[in-house]
């Protein structure tokens, strides 16, 4: 079964591929780690030219809500 048009696995985790782009801005360099809330990816930010780490939250309502709470704190 396909989840989120093939972008997510059955657990709601983003299925990443090296050199893929996110939002026409971030190019995935490598996988950094995986936790209970999602996946961390090392990327090139094509707007600034620098390297960044992106935290891609699981595509499940409770994780999306918690990420919103975390953003308000930061």
C-alpha positions, 0 to 999 in steps of 0.5 A: 500500500502506498502512503502519502503518494509514496513519500512516506512508509507505513509508519509515517516516516519520510522515505528519503533519497540522497541528492533528492530535494525538499521544498526546492531548497534543501538537497539531502546529503546524508541520513543523520539519525532517526528517533521517535518523532521522525528523521534527521537529514544533513542537507545543503540549503541552496538559498544560503549555500550552507549546510543544515540539519533538517528534522522531518517529522512523522506524518501522523497527527500527534507528531505534527501537533507536538512539532508545532508545540516545539516550534513555539518553544524554540 
